[in-house]
Amino acid sequence: MAKQLRGNTNEAIIKSTFLDEEVKLMIYTPEDFTPIKDYDVLICQDGQDYFQLGRLPRQIDDLIEDLEIREVIIVGIPYPNVSERRNRYHPEQDKSAAYIQFLVKEVMPFLDENYPIQPFAQRRTLAGDSLAGTISLLTAVQYPKTFGQVMMHSPFVNDTVLHAIKNASDIQSLSIYHRIGLEETAVKTTDKQTLDFLEPNRSLKEILTNSVTDYDYDEFEGNHTWTYWQKDLQNGLKKLLSYD
């Protein structure tokens, strides 16, 4: 029998002006959650994938119980469909700028109003895989005083992303956990292209190594799937959320 989740999960709806639609939030709170204590927050793009394929609440449960990470509230933001996911997350698509504003000016104020969230950027982490990792990185780079940490697995990287990071200012204080698979040289994307993710990620590594003080990069034996990302989540969580 599967072990019962100790923390609690619920849902909330934000009426987003920036995205011009209602957006569902999936919210996990730790087992001993209390409103009189401030918590880290981990906001995951591709939220449903993190909760289901990544088994994130269960992994967080175990890490908190073993005192390997600080107590954290998880906020998963699902995408409604594949085309809308691309519109929101791809740096050259219509809604990517609006999605960043949604995170900064709608999601965070909602969380601050309804949950006891730590006010410090270093206690606010964005996470994402593939395109979701891209938009997480770009949001933190644009708003480093709002989000101080990024966990990204196999982000999509192109010249637009590299240019944005190269020309960013005031990002030295960011903490970034970055993983890419050695087999990600011919990734089939949702717009029916086949792209090399590995080399562009290595180019991104060169820029971030010189721009960010706390940068953790590695390459894993595997491809562009949750089979490998799920196994590595604990490493990223322990790196970014461990006790000081």
NORGI-V584621 format. One line per field, one symbol per residue. phi: phi as a letter, one per 40 degrees, with the letter a starting at -180 (. if undefined). burial: I if it has 16 or more other C-alpha atoms within 10 Angstrom, else O. A space follows every 50 residues. Layout:
phi=???
burial=???
This chain:
phi=.ccccccbbabbbbcccccfacbcbbbbbcdcdaccbcbcbbbbcfdccc ccccfcdcccdcccccgcbccacbbcbcccacccdcdccccbbdbccccc cdccbbcccccccbbccdccdcbbbbbabfdcccccccccccbccbbbbb bbbfccbbccccccccccbgbdccbbbbbaccccbacccccgbbbccccc ccccdcccdcbbcbbbbabbcibcacdccdccddccccccbccc
burial=OOOOOIIOIOOOOOOIOIIOOOIIIIIIIIOOIOOOOIIIIIIIIIIIII IOOIOIIIIIIIIIOOOIIIIIIIIIIIIOOOOOIIIIIIIOOOIIIIII IIIIOIIIOOOOOOIIIIOOIIIIIIIIIIIIIIIIIIIIIIIIIIIIII IIIIIIIIOOIIOOIOOOOOIIIIIIIIIIIIIIIOIOOOOOOOOIIIOI IIOIIOOIOOIIOOIIOOIOOOIIIOOIIIOOIIOIIOIIIOOO
